[in-house]
């Protein structure tokens, strides 16, 4: 760059108003320009930034480069993958919640991976059959077979990936197998509460030996899907790839695929060509989208 005291980098974490940027000069501890606050912009992990006023290992985040995507809670930018860790049991899969997150990822052009754990407790929960046409990659994690989780490791090489999942599904255990020195503390499932004790407070990107970066995010139960983004009802069908082969065959071009006569999507559900659980989740999200008020959208932007 023309300014010798200026360098491009990527934010790894943000804590207490300080930002840590990985740069060719090393990891720099940075403050952010006040202009970001005036513009209601918050730098976050994954952001590509320009750091200036560099002195030693400190600097200033002067500019945030254009993002290809971002999510608000947890705050992350420029994601390539989201890995949804889902257990076969203890806790049982929450398909509705998983479907909502898959739809958000599809909407934001973030690739999805469903990583299924606890196969030693229950061999087949029918998840692969449900999600085979969902647009998500599907990986069964067996810790007695290292190739299963190393396949996931290879997929996210050179990418920025967030890991999420309901508490108790074994997300931290999976991360600790992928990155041996990560040492995310895990807790036994609380039988009384039905959830694990581990929660993730700060979002941080961890660099992998394969050139990728991973973020451990809070469990599904700790934030609402609408904090990721709001999908308008007329865009929602595009977030369910199983519908693609049928939406153009509906009797009416403005078909909502809820209960309309001549709806090819509903017919496909009745014939078992689209899993009923996926359509049920779509209907629930559609009804929620109908309730979104204009002021909510303005407040969100």
N, C-alpha and C positions, 0 to 999 in steps of 0.2 A: 504494500500500500504506500501511497505518497508520504504519509506521516509516519516517521520512524518510531514514534511513541504511540503507535496504534496497531492493534492486532485483532484478528478474528478468532473467536473461540466458541465454546458451547457451555452453557450453564449446567453444572452437575447437581447443585442444590442451592436452596435459599433458606437461610435461617436468621431470624431476628434482624431483618433489614440488610443482611450481608449476602452477597452472591458469590459463588465459587465457580470460576470459569476455567475450563480446560483449554489451554492455548499452546502454541509452539514454544512459549516461554515457560511452560509449566502451569500448575494450577494457581490462579491469581484470586486473591480475596478482593472483592469489589463492592463499592457502593453504587447506587443507581442515580442517574440524573433526576432531578426533581421534576423535569418535564413529563416523565412517565406518570407520575401521580396526578398531575394536572390533566393529562390525557386519559386518565383512568385505565392505564395499562400496567399490568404487573408482570415483570420478568419471571420466568419459571424454568424449572429443570427441562432441558431439551431445547431451549431457545438457542439459536445461533445469534451471536452478538458481536458487536465491535467494542473492544475495550481500549480506552485511552488513558492519559495521565498516569502512565505506569511508573511506579517507583518501587524497586525491589520486587516483592511478591504481591503488591497491591495495585489496584487500578480502579477505573470508573467504567461502568456499563454505559456507553454513550449512545448506542443504537441497537435496537432489536431488529434483526433481519426478518423478511417475510416468513410467516409460518405456513406449513402445508396443512397443518391441523392443530387443534389444541382441545384439551378438556379442562374443565374448571375445578372440579373436586374429584380427585386430587389434581392440583395444577401441574400439567405436563404439556409439552409441545413437541411437534414433529415426530409423532409416533409412527413406527412402521407396523408393529404388531401389538395386539393385546392378547395375552394368554389367560383364558378363563379356566381356572382350576376347579374341577367339579368332582366330588366323590360319589361313588356308587351308593354309599350309605353312611350313616353316622357322621354328618347329617345327610338325609336324603336329598337328592337334587331338587333345587327350586327352579323348575323349568321356566316359569313365567318370568322370573327375575333374570335368568340367563338369556332368555329371548329378547328382553328389553335391552340388555347390554349388547347383544349381537347386532340388534337393529341400529343402535347408536354407532357402533364401530363401522357397520356397512355405510351408514349415512355420512360418516366422516372419512370414508376411504381408508380406514385402518384395517389391515388384515387380521382375522380372528383365528385363534387356535384354541380348541377345547382339549384340555389335558385332564384325563380321567384317572383318578386315584382310588386306592383302597379296593383294588381288584381281588386282593387276597380275602377280603371279607364277603364280597359279592361279585361273582364273575361277570354277570351280564345284567346291566340295568336298562338295556334297550336304547341307550343313548345314541349309539352309532346309527341305528335305523332311523331315529328321529332327525338327526342332524346331517345325514349324508348329502343332502342337497341344499344345505343352508348357506353355503359359501364359506364355511369355516373348515379349517384343517382339523383332523381328529387324531389324537395320540393317546394311547393307553399306557399309563405309567406303571411299570413293574420294577421295583428296586432290586429284585433278584436277577433282572435282565438289564444291565447297564445300557444296552443299545437302545432301549425304549426312551430313556430320558436324554441320552446323547444325541438321538435323532432330533429332539427338540433343541438341544444346544447348537447343533449344526444349522438348523433352520433359521435361528436368530443371529447367526454370525454377521457382524457388520451392520446390524440393525438396532434401532431403539425400540425396546419392548417393555411393556408394562405387564406385570403379573397381578391378577386380582382373583377373588373368589370368596365365597362365604366363609366365615371363620369356622375352623374345625375341619376343613377339607384337605389339609396337608400342604398348603401353599408354601409355607416356610420350609417344610421338609424337602419339597421339590427344589426350592431355590438353593438350599444348602447342599443338595446333591449336584446341582449344576455348577455351583461355585463353592468349592470346599472351604475357602477361608472367609466366606461371607458371614457365617455364624449368626444367623437370625435366630433369636431365642424362640423356642416353641413351647407350648403348654399342652397338657393333656386336655381332652375334651371334658368340659364340665357337664356331667350327666344331668344335673339339675337345670342348667340354663340351656343346654343343647348347643353351646358354642364354645369356642376356644378362648383362652385368656389373652392371647397375643393380639395386640393392635399396633398399627404402624402410624406414628404421629407425623413424622417428617418424610417427605418424598425425596429420595436421593437416587441419582443414577450411579450404578456400579459398573465399572468397566470390566469387560471379560477379556480373556486371552484371545478370543476369536475376533476381536475388534468390535464386538457389539456392546450395547449398554442395556442394563435392565433396571427397572424400577419396581420396588415392592410397594403396593398400594393397599389402602384399607380394604377390609372385607365388604361384601355387598351390603351388609346390614348397616353400615355406618354412613351411607350417603344415598341420596335419591338419584335415580337414573336421569331425571330431568336436569340435574346439576351437570351432567355431561353435555347435554344439548337438548333443545326442543325440536322435535320433528313435527312438521305440520301434517295434518291428516292427508292432504293430497300427495305428499311425498312418501308416506309410510309404506305403501305396497312395494315400492322399489327397494325397501330395506329388508324384504323377505324374498330372497332369490328364488325360492321354490315356486313363487307365484308367476315368475317371468313367462313361463310357457303357456299361461292361461289368461293373463290379464287382457290380451288383445282379442280373446274369443268370447268375452262377455257380451250379452245382448245390448247393453247400454255403454257408451264410451265413458261416461262419468260414474261407472259402477264403483261403489265403495267396498264391495266384497264382504259385506256384513250379513245381509239377509235378502238381497235383491233377487228377484226371479230372473232366470237366465244367466246367473253368475257362474262362469266357468271355474272360478277358484273354489266356490262352495261345492260345485259338482265334483271337483277333484278331491276335495276333503271327504265327501261322502263315499267316493270310490276308493279311498285309502291311498291316493296318489300324493296327497299333502297331509302330513301328520296333523291330527285334530288339535294337539296341544299347541302347535305352532300357530294355527289359525285362531285358537282361543286367545293366545297372547296378542296377536294382531288386533283382534276385536277390542280387547281391553285397552291397548295403546291408542286405538282409534277413538274410543270413547273419551279417554283422557285428553287427547289432542283437541277434541271438540270443545273442551272446557277451558282451553287456554285463552286468557284475556290479553288484549293488546297492550295494556299497561305492564303485564308481567314480562312481555317480550322486550319492551323498552327499558325496563329496570334491569334486565339481564345483560343488555348490550352496553 
